[in-house]
Amino acid sequence: MTATQQKMSATVAELIKSIGQRPLALVSPQAALPEIIQAFAGAAHTRLVYVVDTDQHLLGAISLGNLSKHLLFHHNNTCIDNLHLLSMATSETAADFIDRPVITAHLTETIEPVLERMLAANIKEIPILDDQDRLVNDLTMVDILHLCILDILP
């Protein structure tokens, strides 16, 4: 087994432990736009804001790209359809902006299948859930690259 294969057989929990706890961008489903934008600003490593219930169960995520496209549509869309205008007029809370379904990973999984899901879906970060499906951390493609290139696991 190569060193990279051995690293890919580590669990998500082991990698998360070596990275440490980072501030997650969290909002409630009722959060208004200013709170969503503040959440993005407060967690510099991420481009996702996670929408969670009071028990930290993941309800969805809001990507910076989709939020920007939605709010700043007039800067990059020459053709604006009526459906988009209606959506803009009625979007007020985090629940209105969330992307579903969200691809997730669990602490007990090994890195390799998580990486495969991320590559297949072309995503750069993935929320990490515990055994009770509560959001506990996130994992980025940069984290996995560090794992492959650097010796960050004990």
Buried (B, 14 or more C-beta within 10 A) or exposed (E): EEEEEEBBEBBBBBBBBBBEEBEBBBBBBEBEBEBBBEBBEEBEBBBBBBBBEEEBEBBBBBBBEBBEBBBEBEEEEEEEEEEBEEBBEEBEBBBBBBBEEBBBBBBEBBBBEBBEBBEEEEBBBBBBBBEEEBBBBBBBBEBBEBBBEEEBBE
